[in-house]
Each structure stands twice: as C-alpha cells, then as structure tokens.
C-alpha cells in the first residue's frame, strides 16, 4: 500500500452507498485519481468541508493498486470563495474542471495542466465586478488544451504544413488540431484575421485585449477540440 500526500482539486463526486462518496480528484502528484471517501456524505473530522470543487486541497490517499484509492484526510489550502459566490464564475470554473475530468488520462501526472488549471481558477476567482469569467476562462483555455497535448496549430495547415501568412483569416478544424488550407479542402469553422491574431497572442502568453464575443469564439474552438479528443458530448 502506498500513502500519497498531494494537492488536489475535486472534479467530480457521486454518492456511493448510504454515506460514502466516490470522488474524482485531479492531483498534483498523480494526475487524475478516483478515490473512495468513507462517510463523505456526512460531517467528518477527516475531510471536513474540503470535498468541494474549485478550492485546492491537500489530500492524503491510501493506494492499494486498484481502480480506487481511499481518501483518508483532506484540508483546504487555497480557498476560492469568490467563484462559489458568483454563478457565472461557478459555471466558467466548472467548464475547466469538466475538461480536465474528461481529457486527462487516469493516474498520469500532468504538471503543466495542473499549474495552468490552478492559475486559471485563480484568475476567475480574482475577476472584478465588471469583468467576465468567460474571458478569464478563454485566456487559460488554449494553454490548458496545449498542456493536455491537443494544442491547436493556428500558424500552418495541419495537413500539408503550409504557413498561413500573419494577419490573414483562415479556416480551422478543432478535431484535426488546427488550420486546414483551401488546397487541402479547408474546414467548416472560419477564423477571422482578428480572432486568429488574438488566439495566437494568447498562445504565446501575451496579454491581448479580448471582448466577450472573442472569448466565446475561442471557447467554442477549445470545447470542440476537447470533445473530439476526449470523446464527450458538448
């Protein structure tokens, strides 16, 4: 039996029996892990109120090598209370957790995705009253997609490798991983020159201005790519 102590985020939980829970955790040390939480549906000194989404917890797990570890103790180490107090922020953060739950393989350490997800949740938690959580989500979404191994190539055709000139509109196929030029048959989704420039800047880590409409267009591309690669319904 291994004892694992790691930071973790709750990405899903389901009731099990009369008082237990099965939690899906995205952990810093082990990647995505399923864990049995005995008595998790009741008040417990061992886990307290730590089994909640959006807050980073420190978890102690016992792993006997099966499909499920056992969560023995948990405590919150990073509270993101502003996410839980704002419905739009809750929905935006929930989308990020859903992507991780579906797209990350079990028991595979994902250090880049772990860091990006925590920074994305911090950004959503820190938004001001006049800012959109969806814009914060869009800024982290392309990076999270890349961290999972599904980066969109917005600079060249994914089929023939021909470079698309800077400042030009293009067509993109999220399922195929990026741009598809006209010579290779093109793609259904248009990508304006402006939106392509914004997306490329975000991919490079630049703080590009982004409107709510820009954010929605980027999120549609990311969600389509996630759904295609991870096999979930949008």
N, C-alpha and C positions, 0 to 999 in steps of 0.2 A: 504493500500500500504506500502511495506517495501522498505527502501533505504539500499542498500548493498554497502559498500566500501571494496574492496578486491583486492589483487594482482591477476593477471590473465595472462594466455597465450592463444593466438589465435591458435586454432587447425583446424579451417575451416571457410571459408566465401563463401557466394553465393550472387549473385545480386538479388535484390528484387525490382520490380517496376523500375521506371526511375532513381532514385537517391539513393535508400536505399540499405542496406546490411542486411543479416541475418548472424550473427557471432556465431560460437560455441566456447565458452570460457571454458578453464579448470581453475577453480578458487581455490584459497587457502581456502576460507571460505565456499563455497557452492558446490564444485566439478564441474561437467560439467553442463554448463548453456547455453541455447540458448538465444540470445539477438538481438533485432531489433536495427539497427544503422541508425537512420534517417539522410539522407543526407550523408551517409558514403561513397558514390562513388564520392563525391565532396569534395573540400577543406573545412575543418570545424575547427573553433577555439576550439570546444568542444572536438574533438577527435584527431585533428591534424594528425600526421603521426603515431599514436600509434597503429592503427589497422594493424599490421604486425606480421607475425609469428616470433618465436624464441626470441623476446625481451619480458621481463617481464614488464607488465604494471600495473598501479594502475587504477582500473575501478570503476566508480560509476554507479550502476544499480538501476532502479526502478522496483520492482517486484510486480505485481498485482495479482499473483497467477495463471496465465495462463501458457501456454507452453513456451511463450517467455517473457523475461524481456526486458526492454529498456535500452540501454547503453546511459547514459546522458553525461558522461565525461570520458576521459581516458588520461593518460600521461605515457610515458615510464620511468621506474625506474631502469631497468637493460638492457643496450644495449649489444647485442652480434653481433657486426658488422663483426667479422671475419668469422662467419658462413655464412652470406649472401654474402661474398666476395669469397667464395670457393665452387664450385659446389659439390664436394664430401662431404664436411661438410654440405651443404644445404640438400643433399639427405639423409645423415645419421640422421640429426636432424629431417627431415620431417618424417622419419620412426618412430621415437619415438613419435612424435605428432599423427601420424596415429594410433599407438597402443592405445594411450590414448583416442582418439576420438571414437574408436570402442569398446574398452574393459571396459571403466569406465561407470557405470550407471549414468543417469542424476540426478542432484540435490542430490548427495550423497557425503558428504565430504570425501576426500581421503588424509589425511595429509601426510602419508608415501609416497604415489605415487607422491604427489605434490613436496615434498622435493627431492625425487630421480630424478624426471624429471628435476627439475631446476639444480641439481648437474650434471646430465648427459649433459644437454645443455652447462653448464659452461665448462665441460671437453672437449666437442667437440670444443667449442669456443677457448679453450686455447692450442689446439694441435700445435705442431711445424711444420715447412715445410716438415720435413722428416717423420712425423708420419701419421698414417692412422685414419681418422674419424671413420671408421668401427670398429677398435679396441676399440676406446673410447666408441662407441655405445654398443659393445658386453659386455664391463665391467659393464655397467649400466643396460643392458637388463635383465639379470637374476634377479637382485634385483627389477627392476620395475615389472617384472612378479610376483614375490612373493608379492609385495606390493598390487597388484590387486587381490590377493587371488588365484593365479594359479601357485604357486611355483612347480618346478619340483623336485621330490624326487629322488636324484641320489645316495642314500645310501642303499636303500632297495626296494624290489619288492612292487609295489603299490597294488598288488592283494593279496599276501599271507603274506607280511611283512618280508620275509626272507632277512637278511642283505647280501649285496654284499661285499665281502672282499676288503679291501683297496688295490689299485694297480692292480685291475683286470678290464678287459674290460667287457662291458655289452651291453644290447640292451635296447633302450628307446622308449617309445610311448608318444610323447608330448600330444596327445589328452587325454590319460588316466592319465597323470600327473607324469610320471617318468619311472623308470626301471620296466621291466617285465621279470622275470626269466624264464629259459628254462622249468621248471616244470609247469609253468603257461601259456606256449605257446609262450613265447618270444615276440619280437616286430621286426618290419622291420628295424628300424634305428639302425645301430651299433654305439657304443660309445667306442672308444679306451681307453685303460688304461690311456694314457697321457692326452687325452682331458677330460676324466672324472675327473682326478685329478685337471686340470686347472679349470674346471667348479665348482667343489666343493670348491676350494680355493677362487674363485670369490664370490660364495655364502656366504662364511664366512667372506668376506671383506678383504682378503689377496691380496697383490699386486703381483699376479702371472704373470710371463712373458707370453706373448701371441703373436703368429705370426698372420699374416694376414689370413692364412688358418684356424688356430684355431678360430679366430674371426668369419669367415664365417660359420664354422660348428656350433658354438654356436648360431649365429643369425638365422640359419635355424631352429634350435630346438625351439627357442623363438618365431619366426614368426609362426611356425606350431602350437604351443600351443595357441598363441593369436588368430589365425584364427579359431581354433577349438572351443575355449570357447566363442569368441565374434561373430562368425558366419560371417566373411568377407572373400572374395576371396583373395588369395595370389597373 
